[in-house]
């Protein structure tokens, strides 16, 4: 994987930032306690300012991913390319990432930030 091309014009690059979140668990939000019908689960979470996921995407002649040895990011990109038949002419650089397995939504936020960036 190679570095981001610094000669890319600003109108052909994009920075995406996604906040970490604290997940408060699953709750039945629609029924009184003890009642089993209706919606079974709901989630509550809070967005926090730091840490965050921050990605830089730019047009490129070939697919370049700079993610500090994070195979998870590579898998997310590969899945998005395959699932949505996306062209591979872009570079993605992870500027910041939420620590993995810390309960802050690192995988979800990385996938959402990557998908949002590629959709642009």
OpenMM code with the backbone's topology and positions (N, CA, C; nanometers):
from openmm import Vec3, app, unit

residues = "UNK UNK UNK UNK UNK UNK UNK UNK UNK UNK UNK UNK UNK UNK UNK UNK UNK UNK UNK UNK UNK UNK UNK UNK UNK UNK UNK UNK UNK UNK UNK UNK UNK UNK UNK UNK UNK UNK UNK UNK UNK UNK UNK UNK UNK UNK UNK UNK UNK UNK UNK UNK UNK UNK UNK UNK UNK UNK UNK UNK UNK UNK UNK UNK UNK UNK UNK UNK UNK UNK UNK UNK UNK UNK UNK UNK UNK UNK UNK UNK UNK UNK UNK UNK UNK UNK UNK UNK UNK UNK UNK UNK UNK UNK UNK UNK UNK UNK UNK UNK UNK UNK UNK UNK UNK UNK UNK UNK UNK UNK UNK UNK UNK UNK UNK UNK UNK UNK UNK UNK".split()
positions = [
    Vec3(0.0843, -0.1158, 0.0000),
    Vec3(0.0000, 0.0000, 0.0000),
    Vec3(0.0902, 0.1239, 0.0000),
    Vec3(0.0499, 0.2256, -0.0718),
    Vec3(0.1367, 0.3427, -0.0821),
    Vec3(0.0708, 0.4656, -0.0222),
    Vec3(0.1470, 0.5725, -0.0135),
    Vec3(0.1023, 0.6958, 0.0490),
    Vec3(0.0056, 0.7716, -0.0401),
    Vec3(-0.0691, 0.8607, 0.0213),
    Vec3(-0.1630, 0.9463, -0.0483),
    Vec3(-0.0863, 1.0388, -0.1421),
    Vec3(-0.1366, 1.0586, -0.2624),
    Vec3(-0.0747, 1.1486, -0.3585),
    Vec3(-0.1016, 1.2914, -0.3146),
    Vec3(0.0041, 1.3647, -0.2819),
    Vec3(-0.0120, 1.5021, -0.2331),
    Vec3(-0.0407, 1.6000, -0.3453),
    Vec3(-0.0331, 1.5566, -0.4728),
    Vec3(-0.0590, 1.6448, -0.5858),
    Vec3(-0.2042, 1.6419, -0.6300),
    Vec3(-0.2914, 1.5753, -0.5546),
    Vec3(-0.4332, 1.5673, -0.5901),
    Vec3(-0.4987, 1.7016, -0.5588),
    Vec3(-0.5693, 1.7605, -0.6561),
    Vec3(-0.6370, 1.8884, -0.6298),
    Vec3(-0.7397, 1.8744, -0.5173),
    Vec3(-0.7593, 1.9802, -0.4386),
    Vec3(-0.8534, 1.9741, -0.3254),
    Vec3(-0.9944, 1.9310, -0.3645),
    Vec3(-1.0387, 1.9625, -0.4870),
    Vec3(-1.1749, 1.9244, -0.5267),
    Vec3(-1.1856, 1.7764, -0.5617),
    Vec3(-1.0739, 1.7021, -0.5539),
    Vec3(-1.0768, 1.5589, -0.5809),
    Vec3(-1.0358, 1.4781, -0.4579),
    Vec3(-1.0419, 1.5411, -0.3414),
    Vec3(-1.0161, 1.4685, -0.2172),
    Vec3(-1.1188, 1.5086, -0.1132),
    Vec3(-1.1326, 1.4246, -0.0144),
    Vec3(-1.2384, 1.4401, 0.0845),
    Vec3(-1.1889, 1.3884, 0.2181),
    Vec3(-1.2225, 1.4576, 0.3251),
    Vec3(-1.1921, 1.4100, 0.4598),
    Vec3(-1.3243, 1.3810, 0.5302),
    Vec3(-1.3331, 1.2628, 0.5881),
    Vec3(-1.4532, 1.2182, 0.6601),
    Vec3(-1.4155, 1.1960, 0.8059),
    Vec3(-1.4945, 1.2493, 0.8978),
    Vec3(-1.4725, 1.2284, 1.0411),
    Vec3(-1.5983, 1.1667, 1.1010),
    Vec3(-1.5811, 1.0607, 1.1785),
    Vec3(-1.6927, 0.9934, 1.2448),
    Vec3(-1.6611, 0.9834, 1.3938),
    Vec3(-1.7515, 1.0288, 1.4764),
    Vec3(-1.7324, 1.0279, 1.6213),
    Vec3(-1.7392, 0.8857, 1.6763),
    Vec3(-1.6653, 0.8624, 1.7835),
    Vec3(-1.6803, 0.7372, 1.8585),
    Vec3(-1.8146, 0.7435, 1.9314),
    Vec3(-1.8584, 0.6314, 1.9829),
    Vec3(-1.9839, 0.6315, 2.0567),
    Vec3(-1.9764, 0.5340, 2.1730),
    Vec3(-2.0451, 0.5699, 2.2769),
    Vec3(-2.0585, 0.4825, 2.3936),
    Vec3(-2.1920, 0.4116, 2.3814),
    Vec3(-2.1888, 0.2807, 2.3767),
    Vec3(-2.3100, 0.2020, 2.3625),
    Vec3(-2.3627, 0.1678, 2.5009),
    Vec3(-2.4898, 0.1955, 2.5241),
    Vec3(-2.5488, 0.1747, 2.6564),
    Vec3(-2.6262, 0.0435, 2.6680),
    Vec3(-2.6263, -0.0379, 2.5629),
    Vec3(-2.6927, -0.1669, 2.5717),
    Vec3(-2.8252, -0.1700, 2.5008),
    Vec3(-2.8924, -0.2823, 2.5162),
    Vec3(-3.0198, -0.3041, 2.4496),
    Vec3(-3.1321, -0.3003, 2.5518),
    Vec3(-3.2390, -0.2334, 2.5139),
    Vec3(-3.3539, -0.2177, 2.6014),
    Vec3(-3.4809, -0.2361, 2.5212),
    Vec3(-3.5883, -0.2824, 2.5870),
    Vec3(-3.7198, -0.2833, 2.5258),
    Vec3(-3.7783, -0.1450, 2.5514),
    Vec3(-3.7848, -0.0640, 2.4463),
    Vec3(-3.8257, 0.0752, 2.4613),
    Vec3(-3.9740, 0.0996, 2.4368),
    Vec3(-4.0475, -0.0062, 2.3982),
    Vec3(-4.1855, 0.0171, 2.3577),
    Vec3(-4.2905, -0.0374, 2.4528),
    Vec3(-4.2530, -0.1208, 2.5460),
    Vec3(-4.3521, -0.1868, 2.6300),
    Vec3(-4.3160, -0.1702, 2.7782),
    Vec3(-4.4172, -0.1752, 2.8639),
    Vec3(-4.3882, -0.1730, 3.0082),
    Vec3(-4.3075, -0.2967, 3.0480),
    Vec3(-4.2375, -0.2895, 3.1576),
    Vec3(-4.1595, -0.4028, 3.2066),
    Vec3(-4.2486, -0.5251, 3.2230),
    Vec3(-4.1980, -0.6427, 3.1848),
    Vec3(-4.2716, -0.7673, 3.1995),
    Vec3(-4.3578, -0.8042, 3.0808),
    Vec3(-4.3822, -0.7121, 2.9902),
    Vec3(-4.4642, -0.7423, 2.8727),
    Vec3(-4.3732, -0.7915, 2.7607),
    Vec3(-4.4121, -0.8990, 2.6910),
    Vec3(-4.3226, -0.9602, 2.5938),
    Vec3(-4.3596, -0.9315, 2.4488),
    Vec3(-4.4736, -0.8698, 2.4210),
    Vec3(-4.5095, -0.8426, 2.2813),
    Vec3(-4.4526, -0.7081, 2.2379),
    Vec3(-4.4502, -0.6840, 2.1078),
    Vec3(-4.3982, -0.5575, 2.0559),
    Vec3(-4.2499, -0.5673, 2.0251),
    Vec3(-4.1895, -0.4534, 2.0101),
    Vec3(-4.0472, -0.4475, 1.9764),
    Vec3(-3.9649, -0.5068, 2.0899),
    Vec3(-3.8666, -0.5897, 2.0549),
    Vec3(-3.7868, -0.6582, 2.1556),
    Vec3(-3.6657, -0.5792, 2.2006),
    Vec3(-3.6054, -0.5027, 2.1094),
    Vec3(-3.4798, -0.4384, 2.1439),
    Vec3(-3.4737, -0.2964, 2.0903),
    Vec3(-3.3954, -0.2169, 2.1549),
    Vec3(-3.3615, -0.0826, 2.1102),
    Vec3(-3.2245, -0.0522, 2.1656),
    Vec3(-3.1522, 0.0326, 2.1026),
    Vec3(-3.0189, 0.0665, 2.1510),
    Vec3(-3.0110, 0.2124, 2.1882),
    Vec3(-2.9303, 0.2402, 2.2861),
    Vec3(-2.9057, 0.3777, 2.3265),
    Vec3(-2.7557, 0.3988, 2.3252),
    Vec3(-2.7127, 0.5092, 2.2677),
    Vec3(-2.5707, 0.5394, 2.2638),
    Vec3(-2.5480, 0.6888, 2.2647),
    Vec3(-2.4272, 0.7265, 2.2974),
    Vec3(-2.3887, 0.8673, 2.3010),
    Vec3(-2.2660, 0.8873, 2.2132),
    Vec3(-2.2692, 0.9882, 2.1268),
    Vec3(-2.1510, 1.0223, 2.0478),
    Vec3(-2.0548, 1.1007, 2.1367),
    Vec3(-1.9251, 1.0738, 2.1207),
    Vec3(-1.8237, 1.1484, 2.1961),
    Vec3(-1.7241, 1.2082, 2.0974),
    Vec3(-1.6632, 1.3191, 2.1352),
    Vec3(-1.5732, 1.3914, 2.0449),
    Vec3(-1.4423, 1.3184, 2.0172),
    Vec3(-1.3902, 1.2495, 2.1151),
    Vec3(-1.2609, 1.1825, 2.0974),
    Vec3(-1.2639, 1.0510, 2.1728),
    Vec3(-1.2029, 0.9495, 2.1183),
    Vec3(-1.1324, 0.9461, 1.9902),
    Vec3(-1.2320, 0.9472, 1.8754),
    Vec3(-1.1805, 0.9580, 1.7536),
    Vec3(-1.2668, 0.9570, 1.6357),
    Vec3(-1.1998, 0.8795, 1.5240),
    Vec3(-1.2787, 0.8520, 1.4221),
    Vec3(-1.2264, 0.7951, 1.2982),
    Vec3(-1.2197, 0.9084, 1.1986),
    Vec3(-1.1035, 0.9236, 1.1340),
    Vec3(-1.0897, 1.0266, 1.0318),
    Vec3(-1.0156, 0.9671, 0.9122),
    Vec3(-1.0778, 0.9785, 0.7966),
    Vec3(-1.0242, 0.9231, 0.6732),
    Vec3(-1.0066, 1.0334, 0.5701),
    Vec3(-0.9069, 1.0163, 0.4856),
    Vec3(-0.8899, 1.1040, 0.3701),
    Vec3(-0.8991, 1.0172, 0.2451),
    Vec3(-0.9880, 1.0529, 0.1564),
    Vec3(-1.0037, 0.9815, 0.0298),
    Vec3(-0.9704, 1.0768, -0.0836),
    Vec3(-0.9083, 1.0221, -0.1883),
    Vec3(-0.8726, 1.1030, -0.3045),
    Vec3(-0.8788, 1.0173, -0.4293),
    Vec3(-0.9058, 1.0823, -0.5421),
    Vec3(-0.8997, 1.0115, -0.6697),
    Vec3(-0.7556, 0.9707, -0.6949),
    Vec3(-0.7384, 0.8569, -0.7602),
    Vec3(-0.6056, 0.8034, -0.7862),
    Vec3(-0.6115, 0.7147, -0.9094),
    Vec3(-0.4972, 0.6826, -0.9655),
    Vec3(-0.4920, 0.5915, -1.0798),
    Vec3(-0.5125, 0.4469, -1.0393),
    Vec3(-0.4889, 0.4165, -0.9120),
    Vec3(-0.5030, 0.2789, -0.8639),
    Vec3(-0.5466, 0.2813, -0.7178),
    Vec3(-0.5893, 0.1670, -0.6689),
    Vec3(-0.6318, 0.1542, -0.5306),
    Vec3(-0.5101, 0.1586, -0.4384),
    Vec3(-0.5096, 0.2525, -0.3461),
    Vec3(-0.4042, 0.2647, -0.2447),
    Vec3(-0.4720, 0.2793, -0.1093),
    Vec3(-0.4309, 0.1976, -0.0130),
    Vec3(-0.4859, 0.2063, 0.1219),
    Vec3(-0.3702, 0.2193, 0.2190),
    Vec3(-0.3736, 0.3248, 0.2983),
    Vec3(-0.2735, 0.3461, 0.4021),
    Vec3(-0.3464, 0.3433, 0.5359),
    Vec3(-0.3301, 0.2319, 0.6082),
    Vec3(-0.4104, 0.2113, 0.7289),
    Vec3(-0.3300, 0.1531, 0.8448),
    Vec3(-0.2005, 0.1757, 0.8487),
    Vec3(-0.1165, 0.1258, 0.9596),
    Vec3(-0.1418, -0.0204, 0.9927),
    Vec3(-0.1308, -0.1061, 0.8943),
    Vec3(-0.1411, -0.2507, 0.9103),
    Vec3(-0.2774, -0.2975, 0.9612),
    Vec3(-0.3830, -0.2225, 0.9321),
    Vec3(-0.5163, -0.2623, 0.9758),
    Vec3(-0.5855, -0.3416, 0.8651),
    Vec3(-0.5845, -0.4730, 0.8787),
    Vec3(-0.6504, -0.5596, 0.7813),
    Vec3(-0.8018, -0.5361, 0.7805),
    Vec3(-0.8549, -0.4893, 0.8935),
    Vec3(-0.9986, -0.4630, 0.9020),
    Vec3(-1.0395, -0.3558, 0.8007),
    Vec3(-0.9597, -0.2522, 0.7861),
    Vec3(-0.9902, -0.1444, 0.6908),
    Vec3(-0.9849, -0.1990, 0.5484),
    Vec3(-0.8835, -0.2788, 0.5188),
    Vec3(-0.8708, -0.3379, 0.3855),
    Vec3(-0.9935, -0.4236, 0.3542),
    Vec3(-1.0404, -0.5017, 0.4506),
    Vec3(-1.1589, -0.5865, 0.4291),
    Vec3(-1.2841, -0.5025, 0.4060),
    Vec3(-1.2977, -0.3935, 0.4800),
    Vec3(-1.4129, -0.3047, 0.4600),
    Vec3(-1.4123, -0.2503, 0.3178),
    Vec3(-1.2971, -0.2012, 0.2728),
    Vec3(-1.2861, -0.1455, 0.1378),
    Vec3(-1.3158, -0.2530, 0.0334),
    Vec3(-1.2569, -0.3707, 0.0485),
    Vec3(-1.2811, -0.4794, -0.0467),
    Vec3(-1.4290, -0.5165, -0.0520),
    Vec3(-1.4944, -0.5248, 0.0642),
    Vec3(-1.6371, -0.5585, 0.0679),
    Vec3(-1.7224, -0.4523, -0.0004),
    Vec3(-1.6911, -0.3248, 0.0214),
    Vec3(-1.7669, -0.2169, -0.0421),
    Vec3(-1.7474, -0.2184, -0.1935),
    Vec3(-1.6244, -0.2381, -0.2377),
    Vec3(-1.5968, -0.2435, -0.3816),
    Vec3(-1.6754, -0.3572, -0.4458),
    Vec3(-1.6707, -0.4742, -0.3838),
    Vec3(-1.7393, -0.5909, -0.4392),
    Vec3(-1.8918, -0.5765, -0.4321),
    Vec3(-1.9427, -0.5335, -0.3189),
    Vec3(-2.0879, -0.5250, -0.2997),
    Vec3(-2.1540, -0.4224, -0.3902),
    Vec3(-2.0850, -0.3119, -0.4165),
    Vec3(-2.1451, -0.2027, -0.4932),
    Vec3(-2.0784, -0.1812, -0.6288),
    Vec3(-1.9913, -0.2764, -0.6677),
    Vec3(-1.9237, -0.2703, -0.7972),
    Vec3(-1.8586, -0.1330, -0.8190),
    Vec3(-1.7821, -0.0887, -0.7205),
    Vec3(-1.7188, 0.0429, -0.7248),
    Vec3(-1.5890, 0.0393, -0.8039),
    Vec3(-1.5558, 0.1498, -0.8693),
    Vec3(-1.4249, 0.1589, -0.9344),
    Vec3(-1.3157, 0.1664, -0.8274),
    Vec3(-1.1963, 0.1252, -0.8634),
    Vec3(-1.0864, 0.1199, -0.7660),
    Vec3(-0.9865, 0.2330, -0.7844),
    Vec3(-1.0256, 0.3400, -0.8489),
    Vec3(-0.9352, 0.4534, -0.8699),
    Vec3(-0.9411, 0.5527, -0.7566),
    Vec3(-0.8991, 0.5094, -0.6370),
    Vec3(-0.8970, 0.6010, -0.5238),
    Vec3(-0.7899, 0.5597, -0.4246),
    Vec3(-0.7524, 0.6565, -0.3429),
    Vec3(-0.6621, 0.6328, -0.2301),
    Vec3(-0.7388, 0.6600, -0.1025),
    Vec3(-0.7147, 0.5795, -0.0028),
    Vec3(-0.7753, 0.5979, 0.1288),
    Vec3(-0.6636, 0.5972, 0.2316),
    Vec3(-0.6608, 0.6999, 0.3136),
    Vec3(-0.5612, 0.7094, 0.4200),
    Vec3(-0.6349, 0.7261, 0.5525),
    Vec3(-0.6033, 0.6417, 0.6495),
    Vec3(-0.6614, 0.6542, 0.7831),
    Vec3(-0.5758, 0.7545, 0.8601),
    Vec3(-0.6336, 0.8696, 0.8906),
    Vec3(-0.5630, 0.9730, 0.9654),
    Vec3(-0.5721, 0.9480, 1.1160),
    Vec3(-0.6891, 0.9044, 1.1607),
    Vec3(-0.7125, 0.8695, 1.3014),
    Vec3(-0.8099, 0.7529, 1.3033),
    Vec3(-0.7981, 0.6692, 1.4053),
    Vec3(-0.8975, 0.5636, 1.4195),
    Vec3(-0.9269, 0.5393, 1.5666),
    Vec3(-1.0479, 0.4946, 1.5908),
    Vec3(-1.0931, 0.4603, 1.7246),
    Vec3(-1.0252, 0.3291, 1.7630),
    Vec3(-0.9747, 0.3179, 1.8844),
    Vec3(-0.9129, 0.1908, 1.9254),
    Vec3(-1.0115, 0.0745, 1.9117),
    Vec3(-0.9617, -0.0359, 1.8569),
    Vec3(-1.0470, -0.1533, 1.8383),
    Vec3(-1.0723, -0.2234, 1.9712),
    Vec3(-1.1882, -0.2844, 1.9821),
    Vec3(-1.2283, -0.3651, 2.0987),
    Vec3(-1.2293, -0.2850, 2.2281),
    Vec3(-1.2642, -0.1559, 2.2180),
    Vec3(-1.2722, -0.0709, 2.3365),
    Vec3(-1.4165, -0.0321, 2.3667),
    Vec3(-1.5116, -0.0871, 2.2907),
    Vec3(-1.6521, -0.0565, 2.3151),
    Vec3(-1.6945, 0.0800, 2.2648),
    Vec3(-1.6222, 0.1338, 2.1649),
    Vec3(-1.6513, 0.2676, 2.1146),
    Vec3(-1.7008, 0.2681, 1.9702),
    Vec3(-1.7343, 0.1513, 1.9174),
    Vec3(-1.7893, 0.1436, 1.7827),
    Vec3(-1.6873, 0.1578, 1.6716),
    Vec3(-1.5653, 0.1144, 1.6944),
    Vec3(-1.4585, 0.1359, 1.5956),
    Vec3(-1.4898, 0.0738, 1.4601),
    Vec3(-1.5364, -0.0489, 1.4584),
    Vec3(-1.5654, -0.1165, 1.3318),
    Vec3(-1.6821, -0.0541, 1.2582),
    Vec3(-1.7885, -0.0253, 1.3298),
    Vec3(-1.9065, 0.0364, 1.2694),
    Vec3(-1.8721, 0.1736, 1.2138),
    Vec3(-1.8015, 0.2549, 1.2919),
    Vec3(-1.7681, 0.3899, 1.2476),
    Vec3(-1.6730, 0.3872, 1.1286),
    Vec3(-1.5785, 0.2925, 1.1266),
    Vec3(-1.4864, 0.2809, 1.0129),
    Vec3(-1.5638, 0.2442, 0.8871),
    Vec3(-1.6544, 0.1485, 0.8986),
    Vec3(-1.7335, 0.1065, 0.7822),
    Vec3(-1.8234, 0.2199, 0.7332),
    Vec3(-1.8892, 0.2894, 0.8247),
    Vec3(-1.9773, 0.3991, 0.7853),
    Vec3(-1.8997, 0.5154, 0.7232),
    Vec3(-1.7862, 0.5505, 0.7824),
    Vec3(-1.7046, 0.6599, 0.7284),
    Vec3(-1.6518, 0.6252, 0.5898),
    Vec3(-1.6063, 0.5010, 0.5724),
    Vec3(-1.5540, 0.4566, 0.4432),
    Vec3(-1.6652, 0.4573, 0.3388),
    Vec3(-1.7783, 0.4014, 0.3723),
    Vec3(-1.8923, 0.3994, 0.2793),
    Vec3(-1.9400, 0.5391, 0.2433),
    Vec3(-1.9483, 0.6271, 0.3427),
    Vec3(-1.9910, 0.7654, 0.3152),
    Vec3(-1.8921, 0.8358, 0.2232),
    Vec3(-1.7630, 0.8148, 0.2486),
    Vec3(-1.6613, 0.8778, 0.1651),
    Vec3(-1.6662, 0.8264, 0.0218),
    Vec3(-1.6773, 0.6959, 0.0053),
    Vec3(-1.6793, 0.6380, -0.1286),
    Vec3(-1.8062, 0.6757, -0.2041),
    Vec3(-1.9151, 0.6983, -0.1337),
    Vec3(-2.0384, 0.7373, -0.2013),
    Vec3(-2.0295, 0.8782, -0.2584),
    Vec3(-1.9403, 0.9576, -0.2042),
    Vec3(-1.9198, 1.0938, -0.2545),
    Vec3(-1.8376, 1.0942, -0.3800),
] * unit.nanometer
topology = app.Topology()
chain = topology.addChain("A")
for resn in residues:
    res = topology.addResidue(resn, chain)
    for name in ("N", "CA", "C"):
        topology.addAtom(name, app.Element.getBySymbol(name[0]), res)
